[in-house]
Amino acid sequence: MGRGVARVSQSASLDQLAKRIRAKTARVGVIGLGYVGLPLAVEFAKEGLTVLGFDLDSSRIEGVNRGRSYIPDVPSDDLIQLARTKRLSASAEFRALSSCDAIIICVPTPLRKTREPDMSFILSAGQAIATSLRRGQLIVLESTTYPGTTDEVILPMLEAKGLKVGRDFALAFSPERIDPGNTRHTTRTIPKVVGGVTPTCQRLAVLLYSQIIRTVVPVSSTKVAEMVKLLENTFRAVNIGLVNEIALMCDKLGLDVWEVIEAAKTKPFGFMPFYPGPGIGGHCIPADPMYLAWKARVHGFEARFIELADQLNHSMPHYVVEKINRALNGRKKALNGSRILLIGLAYKKDVNDTRDSPAFEIAQALSERGAQVVYHDPYVPTACLNGLRACSVALTPDELKRSDCVAILTDHSNVDYDGVLRHASLLLDTRNHYRHLTERPARLISL
Ligand SMILES: NC(=O)c1ccc[n+]([C@@H]2O[C@H](COP(=O)([O-])OP(=O)(O)OC[C@H]3O[C@@H](n4cnc5c(N)ncnc54)[C@H](O)[C@@H]3O)[C@@H](O)[C@H]2O)c1
């Protein structure tokens, strides 16, 4: 009888949670207010739920509370409005986690120097939750990680004090698929995959995301949900690796890889275009497949496609440097002593994220060979380039003319490319920005 009563009251706390989510009176905690966590927190708050954001970075906490956005996809006006109505606030006061009904973890998952998973951020977020875990809470991990993390790493931490998953609290994994800078597919419109540790966990997590996301895709386990994300990003990394290899081949064969891709993509089935570039960057594509390769290695399996794509993608910055070197040689100039202007430090178009951007490796290799490197990036006013603080230079005719070579590494929308083409004496276009030109001057070279 006593045990029966206890069981009823325990599952009642999760029933209560479901009611609070449906009524939008649930309080949502988001740990990690970066490119993933901030847009998510904003969507829940816009939907009328009260959101507490947790971060260790005081400038980000201040940004949220003062309505100053640091993520281009999130307008400051939204933050001002949500702070005013007290729907969204941020702090580093982790004790407040116990007041949250649902907690979503959006902390970084980088690689260590050894290129193995760095789980320290997930561990510290998990520990902060475990310290104040109570009945009736739903915890969701969103950080991209290897299959097994939710069940093997987070679950034991949360159950350590005797609470039981699926009965006292719920735990799920739901990969984040946001594409920063993409205005067509956004947090609300990108379908969300959700896997729970138990069926109750899955139902609650699906219910939570259904408040803000149009299509929620339930899968049978947290491991499947973790693997879905790694399949998606491994697919990208491998295909980019393949097309980078095709670009290197086309260079040897004297073919224009861009023309080849344009023609190939007219096939209405069985082909999907990927494009070569100066290398891959950002927090996801270079790192995520390595999480999978690591986990596979633990099980005695060698992930050959991943390793090969990683090698190819990492060879691209050196190919770019060699391309500049050859082009300068063709004009009887040496790389040593030349001034090289790099356009675009961010790892991709229209974002301010420079994490793992190949531009840094290119800048370093150029300066190691004696070049003077400057950069222009409308999204990155200052950066640490080759160990020194550098400022984005203005793209004036003078600046363009005095550079021995200008290299477009990232094709942000808000750059005056006509001016660049008019004034640069030698221009390397690694993104095929000038694809529509009918006549290409000899001083314009492509990847
Ligand atoms: N950036 C993307 O495009 C993208 C897309 C999909 C998935 N992801 C994944 O989402 C996760 C987060 O990525 P991001 O780009 O938002 O990272 P980010 O670095 O922009 O944001 C992470 C935030 O977490 C904070 N943080 C770190 N440890 C913390 C802790 N213990 N407690 C509280 N806050 C902590 C950091 O200060 C930072 O503000 C990663 O696993 C990433 O792979 C990222």
The ligand as an ORCA input file, in Angstrom:
! r2SCAN-3c Opt
* xyz 0 1
  N      26.639     26.670    -33.620
  C      25.908     25.878    -34.375
  O      25.654     26.162    -35.549
  C      25.349     24.578    -33.844
  C      24.345     23.928    -34.572
  C      23.828     22.750    -34.093
  C      24.343     22.190    -32.927
  N      25.349     22.825    -32.247
  C      25.814     22.211    -31.005
  O      25.228     22.914    -29.916
  C      26.145     22.977    -28.823
  C      26.372     24.433    -28.437
  O      26.980     25.106    -29.520
  P      26.998     26.698    -29.635
  O      27.471     26.993    -31.015
  O      25.727     27.266    -29.155
  O      28.146     27.035    -28.595
  P      28.492     28.492    -28.000
  O      29.923     28.438    -27.598
  O      28.022     29.560    -28.925
  O      27.585     28.586    -26.709
  C      27.787     27.768    -25.593
  C      27.586     28.624    -24.354
  O      27.680     27.739    -23.226
  C      28.316     28.447    -22.188
  N      28.799     27.459    -21.220
  C      29.871     26.644    -21.298
  N      29.908     25.833    -20.221
  C      28.846     26.156    -19.452
  C      28.344     25.681    -18.204
  N      28.943     24.692    -17.548
  N      27.247     26.276    -17.699
  C      26.624     27.282    -18.359
  N      27.040     27.757    -19.547
  C      28.141     27.185    -20.088
  C      29.385     29.239    -22.888
  O      29.824     30.340    -22.108
  C      28.642     29.706    -24.153
  O      28.014     30.953    -23.982
  C      27.397     22.250    -29.277
  O      27.315     20.920    -28.880
  C      27.304     22.336    -30.790
  O      27.983     21.276    -31.421
  C      25.826     24.022    -32.667
*
